[in-house]
Amino acid sequence: MNNRINPGPGIMKIKPYVGGKSGVIGKKSIKLSSNESALGPSSHAKEAFLKSLDSLAIYPDGQQYALKEAISKNNNIDVNQIICGAGSDEILTLIGNAYLVPGDEVIYSEHAFILYKIISLANGAIPIAATEKNLKADVDSMLNLITPKTKIIFIANPNNPTGTYLSTGEIKRLHANIPENILLVIDGAYAEYVINSDYDSGIELVSNYSNVVITRTFSKVHALASLRIGWAYCPNHIIEVLNRIRGPFNVSIPAIMAGEAAMNDNEHVKNSVDHNTKWRDYLYNHYTELGIEVIPSVANFLLLNFKNVENINSNNLEKYLNDKNIYIRNVKDYGLPTHLRITIGSEKDNKTLLEEIHKYVEGNRL
Ligand SMILES: Cc1ncc(COP(=O)(O)O)c(C=O)c1O
């Protein structure tokens, strides 16, 4: 007898998400596999976290007002149009749960963050990947896939794992050419790291249109991945919908308090971005000199392609690094079997990894 209780349509098609590898707890390792921050959190955020220990027995403010106030002030946006969640992945999931019904179509870019496919399948929707040019999202190819069934377009800007981005002009063109009944979700998990003058995170689009949402996170530049805090800036009608389905206390008191302090510490954010820019450029140049193709990245990681590196197999290199307790990210699940993604880390970790890859590549040259 088949005694399984059937899940919703699409769910068994999901390949469970596999996060970046880390070493054995308690054993010294270098973890550059999950795009976490190189400098760690603001000291003010750590102090706020410690203060929150006195409040562990009570429920958090379900409206997360202090956190939303800090986000509103620092981004110059209406506090009533902000929603917070347990990571931006919760908010992306809530958007899918709220708007997708079986048979809807969801468009994203070929090498987009994998969660968009999971969210689509979880709701019985049909995930549709648009081809890219040079590992960069292609506006025309996304627009060409629109049908009367399209409900959501997800775009990570910048994208993980490629590190490439669409300019403000390209995002505006994408939006200008989609019907009003399609929701454009712009995922800006790495927005703070982008220093290019032709980029913005899409705040103006949300302010002016009813079908755009941007999501952001405290996991990257604010270095609070473990506390799980994300937020979104949305039109009012979408806030009203998402607030109906989110957990009433979905952000904890330690997260609210540390998040508020992190958001207000602009100096720490600036230091983290400066560190990232400096080391991203340094590593880009050094890996390129080694004959490795490096995809130009505006985020806090680099994608390296070993396809044309003489006698190097990225799987074997990953194993070599893991044996030395160094963890980077293979991106086979993204359809990139010859690439490896490395997070920009501390000076020491960056140099150690570079040295090991240098040794491995030189040692294997014929
Ligand atoms: C593009 C992108 N969006 C969203 C997330 C989810 O981040 P979090 O749930 O920690 O906010 C990630 C995490 O790596 C990401 O790379």
The ligand as an ORCA input file, in Angstrom:
! r2SCAN-3c Opt
* xyz 0 1
  C      21.119     36.465     -4.477
  C      20.745     36.048     -3.100
  N      19.534     36.362     -2.628
  C      19.132     36.015     -1.400
  C      19.972     35.317     -0.565
  C      19.434     34.892      0.773
  O      20.049     35.559      1.803
  P      19.439     35.599      3.261
  O      18.284     34.659      3.319
  O      20.543     35.235      4.163
  O      18.976     37.021      3.450
  C      21.247     34.957     -0.987
  C      22.130     34.181     -0.109
  O      23.214     33.794     -0.425
  C      21.660     35.333     -2.288
  O      22.851     35.003     -2.768
*
